[in-house]
Amino acid sequence: MELLRIARDQLTPYDSVVVWNAEAVDASSAGEGFTVALASGETVTTRQILLATGMVDELPETVGVRERWGTGVHHCPYCHGWELRDGHIGILAPGGEPFAELRVTLLRGWSSNLTLLTDGSASLDRPARQRLEALGARIDERRLRAYEDGPDGGYRVCFEDGEELPVAGLFVAPSQHQRSGLAETLGCGLDTAEPNPAPFVVIDSTSGETTVSGVYAAGDLTGPAQSVILAAAGGARAAYFMNHALAAADAQAALTAAGLPAGSDGD
Ligand SMILES: Cc1cc2nc3c(=O)[nH]c(=O)nc-3n(C[C@H](O)[C@H](O)[C@H](O)COP(=O)(O)OP(=O)(O)OC[C@H]3O[C@@H](n4cnc5c(N)ncnc54)[C@H](O)[C@@H]3O)c2cc1C
């Protein structure tokens, strides 16, 4: 929120920037550009669109997990592994879902004290169990009752059998879906990107343009490598190419109006 506030503040000197604090509920191509309908009832016309609407994480239902999302519950070892280094890390993977081994693989460098919590019988075959154990993870298949704050800034996993397991933090591997349906509405191509099976917006890796001309995308909605700096970089990169395309179109129009052919330098 602080970064967002700073970014908004830094935009205020630019007269050409208008911030609409409203949900975009629909978008469609219109002539050379697009129209975007806002929940407020207004309609915005635009020559291009940059989609940066993010993804939704589908968290496990365990009581106490949602409330501690971002404090005692994490998903990204690159964002939060260091804070939990050498601590007892719980990995919540209900049923032992397919990301369990990947989580263990990524976290075992931060701590050798890993417990995989499957919240009931795991659908792990014998080779999968052997691999997890060889990688240093204990597998605990007891049903969970809740996840709570513990003493000294730590947390505790509470089992239905009444026992508790103190942990420094909990990692989950949530499934994701697109936060907004705008990309689909506009006809942008979606595809999965290993190792995350969520549908991501397909973009050109250089320009950030989607499969729909004039619609660009940046940030989490474009792929599984998700962080603030990558999202900002994706937005900056797309902005270069959006401006490039607009400037080229304007120059072409000016040359055409002057009765001159376009130059040969496309850069
Ligand atoms: C718990 C947690 C902890 C994290 N910790 C870190 C960390 O320590 N370091 C790090 O680098 N990254 C971290 N991340 C990842 C980081 O937050 C994301 O990678 C980053 O915020 C992605 O930015 P984004 O702009 O793509 O999407 P988002 O941040 O999700 O922003 C999308 C925005 O679009 C808006 N929006 C969506 N649909 C519409 C619509 N139809 N109309 C108008 N607005 C719309 C949303 O309201 C939202 O404001 C963390 C993520 C989570 C969930």
The ligand as an ORCA input file, in Angstrom:
! r2SCAN-3c Opt
* xyz 0 1
  C       1.054    -12.325      0.824
  C       1.959    -11.830     -0.259
  C       3.239    -11.421      0.057
  C       4.093    -10.973     -0.950
  N       5.356    -10.570     -0.616
  C       6.162    -10.076     -1.573
  C       7.458     -9.584     -1.243
  O       7.888     -9.614     -0.090
  N       8.231     -9.085     -2.250
  C       7.783     -9.037     -3.542
  O       8.505     -8.549     -4.416
  N       6.568     -9.501     -3.878
  C       5.746    -10.013     -2.937
  N       4.510    -10.483     -3.270
  C       4.105    -10.484     -4.689
  C       3.675     -9.091     -5.128
  O       2.713     -8.579     -4.229
  C       3.086     -9.177     -6.535
  O       4.000     -9.833     -7.394
  C       2.803     -7.798     -7.094
  O       1.957     -7.066     -6.233
  C       2.142     -7.938     -8.460
  O       1.726     -6.689     -8.915
  P       0.582     -6.598    -10.013
  O       0.445     -5.145    -10.301
  O       0.838     -7.528    -11.122
  O      -0.738     -7.151     -9.313
  P      -1.478     -6.689     -7.991
  O      -0.520     -6.188     -6.963
  O      -2.356     -7.841     -7.631
  O      -2.351     -5.441     -8.434
  C      -3.444     -5.588     -9.302
  C      -4.350     -4.393     -9.083
  O      -5.336     -4.360    -10.103
  C      -6.571     -4.065     -9.498
  N      -7.630     -4.602    -10.352
  C      -7.896     -5.897    -10.638
  N      -8.929     -5.988    -11.487
  C      -9.326     -4.713    -11.738
  C     -10.362     -4.147    -12.532
  N     -11.190     -4.907    -13.251
  N     -10.504     -2.795    -12.556
  C      -9.660     -2.001    -11.839
  N      -8.652     -2.483    -11.069
  C      -8.498     -3.830    -11.019
  C      -6.522     -4.744     -8.143
  O      -7.468     -4.183     -7.270
  C      -5.088     -4.447     -7.748
  O      -4.983     -3.192     -7.125
  C       3.638    -10.936     -2.299
  C       2.336    -11.346     -2.619
  C       1.499    -11.785     -1.610
  C       0.083    -12.213     -1.966
*
